[in-house]
Amino acid sequence: DGFGLVGQLSVDGIERFVARGGRFTVATGRSVEAVRRYVDWLQLSAPAILCNGSLLYDYAKNEVLYNKTLDPRVRDIVAEIRKVFPELGVEVHSVEGITAVAMNEAVYRHTAREHIPFVLAELDTLPDGWNKGHVRGLKLRGGLTLDMRWSNGSVESFTLRGPPGSTH
């Protein structure tokens, strides 16, 4: 529901579905570790679709079935953006886990709200094989803020927010 909570009606419906022989899984933008804490009570009976479709993971076997990673040149693009905007927060998601390349308030809020375990590392020390990533809190002229998400091999979204209290 956006807050990491699933309502009791949903849980009851999932349990009835599985009890009648249905196969249940999830499709989410979250990573392997972020979903792992829900696996037991969700009763997944099919591989999970993770990282916005770039990763198919079988929790019963702890096995990656499909893994589409980003072009390694994304690292160079992020490095160039960070040269101009060093305050930019960056998260990188891969099969190995989540790395905060640059921590800022937006990355902190996201990882705290989602209870996401992460490590802090330098961009040039990360191995290739990124499934998904975010740049958060890029401050632009006029009080604008830009967030960008990439996954499944390409840029997924840009969000441009106006200054607090603005109507556009």
Secondary structure, 3 states (H helix, E strand, C coil): CCCCCCCHHHHHHHHHHHHCCCCCCCECCCCHHHHHCCHHHHCCCCCEEEHHHCEEEECCCCEEEEECCCCCCHHHHHHHHHHHCCCCEEEEEECCEEEEEECCHHHHHHHHHHCCCCEECCHHHCCCCEEEEEEEEEECHHHCEEEEEEECCEEEEEEEECCCCCCC
